[in-house]
Amino acid sequence: MNDRGFAGFLLPKVGLLMASIFLIGAAMSMISIFEGQSERAELVNISKGVERVLRLADHVQHDFVLEQKLPLARGTFDLKIKGYVAEGMQIVQITAEGEEEISRTVILAKKINGGYFLIERPNPTQIRLYKIGETYLELV
């Protein structure tokens, strides 16, 4: 070995190793952030899909049966739909909950499931809405 000795030989290698570990950690952090944004986008799409079906039911005058597939999610999630009546209007709160939680509130003119309801289902794939006199909603 020359004048630098063993420490002079080892120090650059340790620095390179530490830089490599830092870069790997940064890459894993970015992947985690992108996965979180992806899940959030999936939950937003699911809640928007439920909202579209509810708004359709509010506008259609005749009896009907509608079965709509919900957008797929890669992870597991719970979907909660809660309804209540306030000042003669049907208020529906839609909550899609996975690692994050997305909530939307929809105000409708027509009552659904009699006005007051709570529907909870893990990983639903379909929403079923039918109107035969009154309007009914369920998750499948």
DODO-206278 format. One record per residue: residue in one letter; x negated, z negated, y of N, C-alpha, C, O in turn. Coordinates in pm, whole numbers, plus 50000, padded with zeros to 5 digits. Layout:
N
AXZYXZYXZYXZY;...
//
This chain:
140
M499175000049883500005000050000499115000050124497964995750120;N499655004850232498875005450355499084992750438499504982450385;D498794993350568498824981650655500234976050676500384964250709;R501244984050658502594979050682503014969350574503804960350602;G502554970550460502854961250351504224963850290504894973750317;F504584954350206505824955450130507054954750221508014962050200;A507044945950324508174944550415508384957550494509524961550516;G507324963950535507444976550608508034987450521508714996450571;F507784986550393508334996350299509814993550273510615002950265;L510194980850260511544976950221512544976950338513724979750317;L512094973950458512974972650573513794985250601515004984050620;P513234997150604514055009250627515095011350517516195016250543;K514745007850394515675009750283516875000250297518015004250271;V516634987850339517714978250360518604982850476519824981850469;G517994987850580518764993050694519645004650653520805005550695;L519125013650571519895025050521521045020350434522155025650442;L520795010450350521835004850263522944998650347524125000650318;M522584990950449523584984550534524414994950611525624993450625;A523765005450659524485016150728525455023150634526565026650674;S525055025250509525915031650410527135022950382528255028050374;I526915009950366528035000750341528995000850460530215000750441;F528465000950581529295001350700530145014050702531345013350731;L529555025550673530295038150675531375038550568532465043650592;I531075033350450532085032850343533245023750385534405027150363;G532935012350444533985003350493534845009750599536065008150598;A534235016950691534985023850796535905034550737537045036050781;A535405041850638536215052250574537415046050501538525051250508;M537195034950432538295028250361539325022850461540525023150433;S538875018050574539785013150677540645024450731541845022650752;M540055036050754540815047550803541835052150701542955055750738;I541475052150574542415056050469543595046550469544745050850457;S543335033750482544395023650485545325025950603546545024750589;I544785029250718545595031850837546485043950815547675043650848;F545925054750759546705066850735547805064450633548905069750648;E547535056450528548565053250430549695045250493550865047550462;G549355036050581550375028250651551265037050739552475035150744;Q550655046650808551425055850891552305064750805553425068050843;S551805068650687552565076950596553785069450545554885075050539;E553615056650507554745048750460555765046950571556965047750547;R555295044450691556205042650804557035055350825558245054550848;A556405066950817557115079650834558155081450725559255086350752;E557835077650601558795078850491559995069750515561135073950493;L559765057450560560865048150585561735052850702562955051150700;V561105058750803561875064350916562755075650866563925076450904;N562225084550781563025095550727564195090650645565285096250652;I563995080150567565075074550486566165068850576567345071550555;S565775061050676566785055250766567515066050845568715064750871;K566815076550884567475087650954568435095050862569495099550907;G568085096350735568985102750638570285095050623571355101150618;V570195081850617571405073550610572215075050738573445076350733;E571565075050851572255076450979573005089750987574135090051035;R572385100650942573035113850945574325113750863575345119150906;V574275107550745575465106950659576565098850727577725102850724;L576205087650787577205079350855577835086650974579045085750995;R577025093751049577555101151165578475112551119579475115551184;L578135118751008578995129250952580355123350916581385129350947;A580375111750852581625105350813582475101950935583705102250929;D581825098851045582555095251166583245107251229584235105651300;H582725119251204583275131151269584265138951182585105146251235;V584185137651051585045145350962586425138850957586545126750940;Q587465146950974588835141750980589525141350843590375132750821;H589195150350753589895151150625589185142950516588055138350536;D589845141350401589245134050289588095142050229588145154350226;F587065135150182585905141850125585115132350037585305120150040;V584225137949958583255130349880581905136749909581745148949897;L580925128449946579585133549979578545125349904578505113049915;E577725132049828576575125649763575325132349818575105144249797;Q574525124549887573335129849954572085123049898572015110849894;K571125130949855569855125149810569085120049931569055126350036;L568475108549913567645102950019566235108650007565795112249897;P565515109650119564125114050111563315104950018563545092850013;L562395110749946561595103049852560535094749923560005098550027;A560265083249864559185074649914558205072449800558625070549685;R556925072649829555915070549724555845056149678555585053449561;G556065046849769555985032649735557365026849709558365034049713;T557405013949684558685007349664559205002349799558434998849887;F560505002149812561134997649935562534992449904563114995749800;D563054984449994564434979649986565214985750101564714986650213;L566424989950072567294995350175568484985950190569174982950093;K568714981450312569834972550342570704979250448570204983950551;I571984979550422572934985050518573974974250542574684970050451;K574054969750666574964958850702575944964050806575544970550904;G577224961250785578224965750879579094954450929579414945150855;Y579464955351055580394945851114581134952851229580714963351276;V582224946751272583044952551377582874944251504582964931951501;A582644951051615582524944551745583274953051847582994965051861;E584204947051917584994953952019585644966651966585714976752035;G586124966051843586824977351783585924988551731586424998551682;M584624986951742583684997151696582974992251570582704980351556;Q582665001451480581904998151360580424998451394579905008851436;I579744987351376578304986451399577644986151261578004977851177;V576694994951239575984995551112574484994151139573915001751216;Q573884984251075572434982251085571794987250956572164982950847;I570844996150970570135001950856568714996450860568014997850961;T568274990250750566924984750743566244989850617566714987350506;A565144996950634564305001350523563034992850528562314992850628;E562784985650420561684976050421560754978450302561154977550186;G559504981450334558444982550235557344973250282557584961350300;E556144978550301555104970350362555364968750511554894959350574;E556124978150566556604977250704558114976950702558724979150597;E558714974350815560174973950824560644982950937560154982151049;I561594991650905562175000851003563664997451013564344996450912;S564164995551135565574992451155566185002151255565535006251351;R567425005751230568205014151321569595008351329570075002051234;T570245010351440571635006051457572455018251495572085025951583;V573595019751426574485030951450575855025351488576355016051425;I576435030951591577775026951635578735038351602578525049751642;L579785034951528580745044951482582145041251528582435029551555;A583025051251537584405048751576585255044351457586195036551473;K584915049251337585715046251218585065035251136583835034251128;K585905026951075585415016150990584945021650856585495031350803;I583905015150804583375018450672583455005950587583134994950633;N583875007450462583994996250368584804984650428584474973050406;G585834987850503586684977550562586134971250688586804962950749;G584944974750729584364969650853583204960150834582184961350901;Y583344950450742582304940450720581734942350580582464941550481;F580424944950572579814947050440578314945050448577704945550555;L577724942950331576274942450316575934949150184576364944750078;I575154959950192574724967350074573204966450069572534970050166;E572664961749958571214960849940570864967449808571534965249707;R569814975449809569374981649685567884984849694567424990449793;P567134981349589565724985249587565584999849541566225004049444;N564785007249611564445021149578565655030149551565695036849447;P566645030549639567775039549615567335054049626566405057349700;T568005062649553567675076849556568785085149617568585096849651;Q569965078949632571115086649677572075077749754572195065749727;I572755083649850573805076749922575105084149894575165096449899;R576125076549863577425082449831578435077549934578565065549959;L579135086949993580115083950095581385091550060581355103550037;Y582475084450057583725091450031584835085850117584885073950149;K585725094950153586855091250237588115095750167588375107650151;I588885085950127590205088450069591105078350141591325067250093;G591595082450255592295073050342591295065150425591165067450545;E590575055850362589515048350427588165053950383588065061550286;T587135050150455585795055250426585005044350352584995032750393;Y584335048350242583555039250160582125044550144581895056650135;L581195035150141579775038550132579155030550018579465018749999;E578265037049942577495029949840576145036549823575965048349853;L575195028649773573845033649744573685034649593574155026049518;V573035045149549572805047349406571315047649382570885049449268;
//
